[in-house]
Amino acid sequence: MKSKLGGFSTILFLIGLVSYIVVFLGNDNFLLVGGVIISAIGFILALFAEQGVYKKIGLIGNGIIIFIAFVIPFIVTNFLWNRP
């Protein structure tokens, strides 16, 4: 089962990437939350996967999506944006 976790993580990364691109094109914002949740699940699965290319793709790709969609907006709104 551990050998397939990397592949599942990569597939979840691609789904999260597609949902994030759809949000950038101006469609529904609920896909952003779904994409971040899917990427978080993919990141966790990649942590438990066997060493290989799919593990690296899952960790790096899902980590970038989580960082761009969750961490950067959190930092900007809490520490840099002083007025509403």
Backbone as a printed PyTorch tensor [residue, N CA C, xyz], in Angstrom:
tensor([[[  0.8140,  -1.1930,   0.0000],
         [  0.0000,   0.0000,   0.0000],
         [  0.8570,   1.2560,   0.0000]],

        [[  2.0060,   1.2050,   0.7020],
         [  2.8760,   2.3730,   0.7450],
         [  3.4200,   2.7220,  -0.6290]],

        [[  3.5120,   1.7470,  -1.5120],
         [  4.0310,   2.0280,  -2.8440],
         [  3.0360,   2.8140,  -3.6880]],

        [[  1.7590,   2.7370,  -3.3700],
         [  0.7440,   3.4460,  -4.1390],
         [  0.4240,   4.8270,  -3.5750]],

        [[  0.8590,   5.1290,  -2.3700],
         [  0.5540,   6.4140,  -1.7540],
         [  1.1790,   7.5770,  -2.5200]],

        [[  2.3530,   7.3910,  -3.0700],
         [  2.9910,   8.4380,  -3.8620],
         [  2.1980,   8.7670,  -5.1090]],

        [[  1.6640,   7.7480,  -5.7680],
         [  0.8230,   7.9740,  -6.9460],
         [ -0.4630,   8.6850,  -6.5890]],

        [[ -1.0940,   8.2900,  -5.4780],
         [ -2.3110,   8.9710,  -5.0320],
         [ -2.0220,  10.4300,  -4.6930]],

        [[ -0.8780,  10.6740,  -4.0640],
         [ -0.5000,  12.0360,  -3.7110],
         [ -0.2960,  12.8980,  -4.9610]],

        [[  0.3150,  12.3270,  -5.9880],
         [  0.5190,  13.0530,  -7.2340],
         [ -0.8090,  13.3500,  -7.9180]],

        [[ -1.7190,  12.3960,  -7.9010],
         [ -3.0480,  12.6210,  -8.4900],
         [ -3.7840,  13.7070,  -7.7300]],

        [[ -3.7020,  13.6910,  -6.4000],
         [ -4.3400,  14.7370,  -5.6060],
         [ -3.6960,  16.0950,  -5.8620]],

        [[ -2.3880,  16.1140,  -6.1130],
         [ -1.7210,  17.3660,  -6.4760],
         [ -2.2870,  17.9110,  -7.7810]],

        [[ -2.4600,  17.0570,  -8.7700],
         [ -2.9990,  17.5150, -10.0520],
         [ -4.4290,  18.0270,  -9.9110]],

        [[ -5.2430,  17.3480,  -9.0960],
         [ -6.6180,  17.8100,  -8.8600],
         [ -6.6090,  19.1590,  -8.1450]],

        [[ -5.7600,  19.3050,  -7.1470],
         [ -5.6470,  20.5800,  -6.4420],
         [ -5.1510,  21.6910,  -7.3440]],

        [[ -4.2200,  21.3770,  -8.2380],
         [ -3.7030,  22.3660,  -9.1750],
         [ -4.7780,  22.8260, -10.1450]],

        [[ -5.5640,  21.8840, -10.6510],
         [ -6.6530,  22.2350, -11.5720],
         [ -7.6830,  23.1040, -10.8680]],

        [[ -8.0410,  22.7740,  -9.6370],
         [ -9.0300,  23.5820,  -8.9160],
         [ -8.4750,  24.9710,  -8.6140]],

        [[ -7.1960,  25.0870,  -8.3460],
         [ -6.5870,  26.3850,  -8.0900],
         [ -6.5500,  27.2310,  -9.3650]],

        [[ -6.2790,  26.6100, -10.4920],
         [ -6.2820,  27.3280, -11.7730],
         [ -7.6870,  27.8060, -12.1160]],

        [[ -8.7020,  26.9890, -11.8410],
         [-10.0840,  27.3820, -12.0970],
         [-10.4600,  28.6010, -11.2530]],

        [[ -9.9830,  28.6650, -10.0290],
         [-10.2560,  29.8270,  -9.1800],
         [ -9.5980,  31.0680,  -9.7670]],

        [[ -8.3860,  30.9420, -10.2920],
         [ -7.7160,  32.0840, -10.9040],
         [ -8.4240,  32.5730, -12.1570]],

        [[ -9.1210,  31.6950, -12.8430],
         [ -9.8500,  32.1020, -14.0320],
         [-11.1440,  32.8300, -13.6980]],

        [[-11.4740,  32.9350, -12.4170],
         [-12.5960,  33.7370, -11.9930],
         [-13.8550,  32.9660, -11.6840]],

        [[-13.7780,  31.6820, -11.6040],
         [-14.9680,  30.8970, -11.2720],
         [-15.0940,  30.7360,  -9.7680]],

        [[-15.9480,  29.8500,  -9.3280],
         [-16.3420,  29.7090,  -7.9230],
         [-15.1610,  29.6460,  -6.9690]],

        [[-15.2890,  30.3600,  -5.8560],
         [-14.2390,  30.3890,  -4.8440],
         [-14.2530,  29.1790,  -3.9320]],

        [[-15.3490,  28.4180,  -3.9090],
         [-15.3730,  27.2450,  -3.0390],
         [-14.3780,  26.1910,  -3.5090]],

        [[-13.9570,  26.2760,  -4.7680],
         [-12.9540,  25.3330,  -5.2610],
         [-11.5890,  25.5750,  -4.6180]],

        [[-11.3510,  26.7940,  -4.1560],
         [-10.0870,  27.0820,  -3.4890],
         [ -9.9700,  26.2960,  -2.1880]],

        [[-11.0310,  26.2920,  -1.4140],
         [-11.0230,  25.5340,  -0.1540],
         [-10.8850,  24.0410,  -0.4450]],

        [[-11.6190,  23.5610,  -1.4350],
         [-11.5120,  22.1490,  -1.8050],
         [-10.1190,  21.7910,  -2.2890]],

        [[ -9.5130,  22.6790,  -3.0660],
         [ -8.1590,  22.4280,  -3.5540],
         [ -7.1350,  22.3930,  -2.4450]],

        [[ -7.2860,  23.2630,  -1.4570],
         [ -6.3500,  23.2760,  -0.3270],
         [ -6.5230,  22.0260,   0.5300]],

        [[ -7.7660,  21.6130,   0.7460],
         [ -8.0050,  20.3880,   1.5280],
         [ -7.4440,  19.1720,   0.8000]],

        [[ -7.6730,  19.0990,  -0.5040],
         [ -7.1440,  17.9830,  -1.2930],
         [ -5.6190,  17.9890,  -1.2690]],

        [[ -5.0220,  19.1750,  -1.3630],
         [ -3.5610,  19.2650,  -1.3230],
         [ -3.0120,  18.8820,   0.0460]],

        [[ -3.7280,  19.2300,   1.1060],
         [ -3.2790,  18.8370,   2.4450],
         [ -3.3230,  17.3230,   2.6100]],

        [[ -4.3800,  16.7020,   2.1150],
         [ -4.4720,  15.2370,   2.1730],
         [ -3.3530,  14.6120,   1.3360]],

        [[ -3.0980,  15.1760,   0.1470],
         [ -2.0160,  14.6760,  -0.7010],
         [ -0.6530,  14.8390,  -0.0590]],

        [[ -0.4540,  15.9480,   0.6560],
         [  0.8130,  16.1720,   1.3530],
         [  1.0220,  15.1340,   2.4550]],

        [[ -0.0230,  14.8640,   3.2070],
         [  0.0680,  13.8590,   4.2780],
         [  0.3260,  12.4710,   3.6970]],

        [[ -0.3480,  12.1390,   2.5980],
         [ -0.1030,  10.8400,   1.9690],
         [  1.3250,  10.7350,   1.4540]],

        [[  1.8620,  11.8340,   0.9360],
         [  3.2350,  11.8100,   0.4250],
         [  4.2460,  11.6060,   1.5420]],

        [[  3.9250,  12.0590,   2.7380],
         [  4.8350,  11.8510,   3.8650],
         [  5.0130,  10.3690,   4.1780]],

        [[  3.9680,   9.5730,   3.9540],
         [  4.0140,   8.1490,   4.2750],
         [  4.3580,   7.2690,   3.0710]],

        [[  4.5740,   7.8670,   1.9080],
         [  4.8680,   7.0950,   0.7030],
         [  6.3220,   6.6270,   0.7020]],

        [[  6.5760,   5.6260,  -0.1390],
         [  7.9420,   5.1490,  -0.3150],
         [  8.7490,   6.1720,  -1.1030]],

        [[ 10.0710,   6.0880,  -0.9430],
         [ 10.9520,   7.0020,  -1.6530],
         [ 10.7900,   6.8250,  -3.1550]],

        [[ 10.7590,   7.9280,  -3.8710],
         [ 10.6490,   7.8730,  -5.3180],
         [ 10.2280,   9.2190,  -5.8860]],

        [[ 10.0330,   9.2120,  -7.1810],
         [  9.6810,  10.4370,  -7.8860],
         [  8.3030,  10.9310,  -7.4740]],

        [[  7.3450,  10.0210,  -7.3280],
         [  5.9810,  10.4320,  -6.9890],
         [  5.9010,  11.0470,  -5.5960]],

        [[  6.7290,  10.5790,  -4.6900],
         [  6.7590,  11.1660,  -3.3550],
         [  7.2660,  12.5960,  -3.4260]],

        [[  8.3060,  12.8160,  -4.2050],
         [  8.8560,  14.1640,  -4.3450],
         [  7.8650,  15.1000,  -5.0230]],

        [[  7.1960,  14.6110,  -6.0680],
         [  6.1920,  15.4330,  -6.7500],
         [  5.0650,  15.7750,  -5.7910]],

        [[  4.6090,  14.8020,  -5.0330],
         [  3.5310,  15.0280,  -4.0810],
         [  3.9090,  16.0090,  -2.9850]],

        [[  5.0970,  15.8450,  -2.4120],
         [  5.5240,  16.7360,  -1.3410],
         [  5.7300,  18.1620,  -1.8360]],

        [[  6.4690,  18.3130,  -2.9140],
         [  6.7850,  19.6510,  -3.4060],
         [  5.5470,  20.3300,  -3.9820]],

        [[  4.8040,  19.6250,  -4.8220],
         [  3.6340,  20.2240,  -5.4570],
         [  2.5480,  20.5950,  -4.4690]],

        [[  2.1760,  19.6650,  -3.6140],
         [  1.1470,  19.9560,  -2.6160],
         [  1.6180,  21.0020,  -1.6230]],

        [[  2.8930,  20.9690,  -1.2830],
         [  3.4380,  21.9870,  -0.3780],
         [  3.3820,  23.3780,  -0.9750]],

        [[  3.6700,  23.4940,  -2.2560],
         [  3.6000,  24.8050,  -2.9170],
         [  2.1680,  25.3150,  -2.9600]],

        [[  1.2150,  24.4450,  -3.2740],
         [ -0.1920,  24.8710,  -3.3150],
         [ -0.6490,  25.3260,  -1.9290]],

        [[ -0.3190,  24.5770,  -0.9000],
         [ -0.7010,  24.9610,   0.4590],
         [ -0.0340,  26.2820,   0.8480]],

        [[  1.2210,  26.4360,   0.4890],
         [  1.9540,  27.6560,   0.8290],
         [  1.3610,  28.8730,   0.1380]],

        [[  1.0730,  28.7620,  -1.1510],
         [  0.5490,  29.8970,  -1.9090],
         [ -0.8990,  30.2020,  -1.5360]],

        [[ -1.7040,  29.1980,  -1.3180],
         [ -3.1360,  29.4190,  -1.0830],
         [ -3.4890,  29.6490,   0.3760]],

        [[ -2.6410,  29.2550,   1.2970],
         [ -3.0050,  29.3660,   2.7090],
         [ -1.9970,  30.1860,   3.5200]],

        [[ -0.7260,  29.8800,   3.4300],
         [  0.2730,  30.5010,   4.2940],
         [  0.5150,  31.9590,   3.9150]],

        [[  0.7430,  32.2460,   2.6400],
         [  1.0110,  33.6250,   2.2140],
         [ -0.1760,  34.5450,   2.5120]],

        [[ -1.4290,  34.1840,   2.1520],
         [ -2.5420,  35.0790,   2.5250],
         [ -2.6880,  35.2660,   4.0330]],

        [[ -2.4010,  34.2320,   4.8150],
         [ -2.4730,  34.3490,   6.2740],
         [ -1.4500,  35.3550,   6.7800]],

        [[ -0.2340,  35.2880,   6.2940],
         [  0.8200,  36.2100,   6.7110],
         [  0.4880,  37.6400,   6.2800]],

        [[  0.0430,  37.8060,   5.0470],
         [ -0.2500,  39.1450,   4.5410],
         [ -1.3930,  39.7910,   5.3140]],

        [[ -2.4810,  39.0500,   5.5210],
         [ -3.6350,  39.6510,   6.1920],
         [ -3.3800,  39.9080,   7.6760]],

        [[ -2.5460,  39.1540,   8.3170],
         [ -2.3200,  39.3310,   9.7510],
         [ -1.1630,  40.2630,  10.0820]],

        [[ -0.1430,  40.2990,   9.2740],
         [  1.0470,  41.0570,   9.6490],
         [  1.3270,  42.2600,   8.7590]],

        [[  0.9010,  42.2590,   7.5260],
         [  1.2330,  43.3430,   6.6170],
         [  0.0680,  44.2720,   6.3120]],

        [[ -1.1240,  43.7930,   6.3840],
         [ -2.3090,  44.5880,   6.0630],
         [ -2.8290,  45.1660,   7.3690]],

        [[ -2.5050,  46.4310,   7.6130],
         [ -2.8140,  47.0410,   8.9080],
         [ -4.2210,  47.6150,   8.9860]],

        [[ -4.8200,  47.9560,   7.8570],
         [ -6.1510,  48.5480,   7.8580],
         [ -7.1070,  47.6680,   7.0550]],

        [[ -8.3750,  47.6780,   7.4580],
         [ -9.3580,  46.8680,   6.7040],
         [ -9.6960,  47.4510,   5.3570]]])
